[in-house]
Amino acid sequence: MRKTHLIYNVTVSVEEKHGSEWVTWLLDEHLREMMGTGCFLGFRFCQLHVEEGMSPTYTIQYELSDKEDFERYERDYAPGMRQKGLDRFGDKALAFRTTMEVLATGALRDQ
């Protein structure tokens, strides 16, 4: 049986006037704390392409080796991590969270 990887995806819409502050906080503080939990193998931080006039929207995809690591994160760390973001940004940064199972990975090579 093959080992399953999970992705914990957090999509965040940030009010434009707070975008720069939020990105700095994420890169300088939050990602370090998230990786410091020991639950995640790595992360990918991206900015979504949105329609003009929409708030800047970002996604952070955290890779986990298994469901147990995600359950440990949710139980031991998630409430505190989420509260820190709420305390700092309130409703200026709204998050939507999902998990995904990685079924296959790969890369295409140039011909």
N, C-alpha and C positions, 0 to 999 in steps of 0.2 A: 504494500500500500504506500502511495507516495505521500510525502509530508505536505501539508497545506499551509500556505502563508495567508495572512490576512492583512488588509489595508484598513486602517482607521482614518476616515476622511472627515476633515472639519472644513466646512465652507463658511467663510465669514464675509459679511457685507459691512463695510465701514463708512460712516459719514465722511464725505470728502475732506472736510476741514480737520478731521482727526486721523486721516490716513497715514500721514508721515509719522506721527507719534506712535500709532499702532504698529506699523511695520518695524520701527526702531525697537519698541518694547518686545515684539515677537522675536526678532533676531538676537537682541542682546540679553534678554531675560527668559522669556517663556520657552523657547526651544531648548535652551540649556537645561531648564528644570525638567521639561518633558523627557529629554534624553537621559537625564540623571536618575529617572525612576528605574531604569534598567529593564523596562518593559518593551522597549522598541529597538529594532535593528537599525533603523535609519528613518529619514524623512525626505520629503520633496515639498518645497514651498513654491507656489505658482500664483500668478495673477491671472484671473479669468478675463477674457475679452468680453466686454459688456456693451450694450447699446449706449450711444451718447446720452448723457443726462442721468444715467444710472450711477449709483454709488460704486466706488471701487470694490471689487470682490476678489477674494483670495481663497485658495485652497491649500491646506496642509495635509499631506498624505503620509501617515506614519506606518511603517512596515513592522509587522509582528510575526514572530515565528509560529505562534499557535494561539488557539482560543483561550488557553489558560492565562497567557500573558495579558490578553485583553481583559479578561475577567479580573485579574489582579489589578490592572490599571484602574478599571471602573470602580472596584471596591476600595482600594487603598489610596488612590491619588486623584481621581477625576473630580470629586466634589470640591476639594481644595483648589485645584487648578482652575476650575470653572469660576469659583468664587473670586479668585484673584483678578481674572479678566473682568468680571462684573463690577468689582470694587473700583477698578481703574477706569473702565470705559462705559459702564452701565449699558444703556440701550443705544449707544453710539457705534457699537460693534456687535452685530447680531450673528450668532453661529447656528449652523445646521450640521448635525453629525450623522454619519452613516458608517457602516462597515461593509467591506467587500471581500470576497474570497478570490484569491488569485488562482485561476485555472491553468494558465500557461503564460510564459514569458518568452521573449526572444528578441532578435534584432535582424534587420535586413542588411545585407552587405551590398555595396556598390558592385555593379556588373563589371 
